[in-house]
């Protein structure tokens, strides 16, 4: 049976380290502030935003929420982003995705000042991640890497398979694994022989967005499985992209849902906001 990777505990360790640094920054007269923008009434987004605000409170980062109506226009949102870019008291800007359909997400992301882009979604930050010279790590992939590191396994030379090619998770995840010298394969909905490719993975990262997509026959004996999925079942329960009960007995390590990757995403966001505050106040080493 696999050992569980405890994202709740590991994320708490990260947040406590951030808290300590935030507090020593404060002693030097520097505070950190995250602006969180949410548009519309998506219930999942509301939960995520509340969790991000709670984490800010815990670590001593000021959070400012901007909750805009579902019918907000693109112009209005771009105007708010512009205002937050220009506000020296705001160090990080997070626009919760998805946005209502009248708003072009790409345009909004590109409007965020790269130095305040704590999600690392702006093309300038994505490019920096690609070349391995970045200020901000993408939150979910960085959280997954930290979970991998916690197992003590050496990523170097391992076969890593990422299922999913989103800009938020799949693509940057592959890049971070590559930076640590894994041999990386990205799979997606058009991939042929998905099962065979996955069965060859020493490290399998599932970021598909479909409940229980990864089944027992897709997992190599002894693999490390990282489940990025957060699917809401009809009974209201959260479920990952991995069929946990069937897959866990085959793995060496596996992340649970909830309590795996989710809390790590938020912990990395706290780290990034701290980094943003340090850079903007010229206190970064
Ligand atoms: N929606 C789902 N995940 C994320 C995330 O990491 N950042 C933002 N801004 N929106 C999201």
Boltz pocket constraint, residues with backbone or C-beta under 6 A from the ligand:
constraints:
  - pocket:
      binder: B
      contacts: [[A, 94], [A, 95], [A, 96], [A, 97], [A, 98], [A, 119], [A, 139], [A, 140], [A, 168], [A, 265]]
      max_distance: 6.0
